[in-house]
Amino acid sequence: MCWHPNLPLEENFPIRNLMVELSGRSTLQHSFDNSVFIIPAVIVVAIVVIVFGLIFYVVNFTILALVTYKLTNSIKLKQKREEEKRRKREEKSKKKS
């Protein structure tokens, strides 16, 4: 953008259009750059996403571990019962013969 002496100052520097008025119509006008709010907001969102991601991972891992434990435990118990039944049948067959 070329500078022209008849242009107002705000039009010469488009970066000033990024300013946000916080004070309204008070006598002391204060304005802040949007980056003052955007950068911390991005950091907070990133932290929240990381924390919830870790919580999601831990919960899923815990559920998977619990399901795996229950399944393996039930399979072992089933095998143990079948082995005991087979052993009892073998003992009965030995007693009969």
DAQUINOR-V955098 format. One record per helix or strand of 2 or more residues. SS is the DSSP state (helix for helix, strand for strand). FROM is the first residue (numbers start at 0). LEN is the number of residues. If there is no record, write none. Layout:
ss->SS from->FROM len->LEN
ss->SS from->FROM len->LEN
This chain:
ss->helix from->8 len->4
ss->helix from->13 len->5
ss->strand from->18 len->3
ss->strand from->30 len->3
ss->helix from->34 len->62
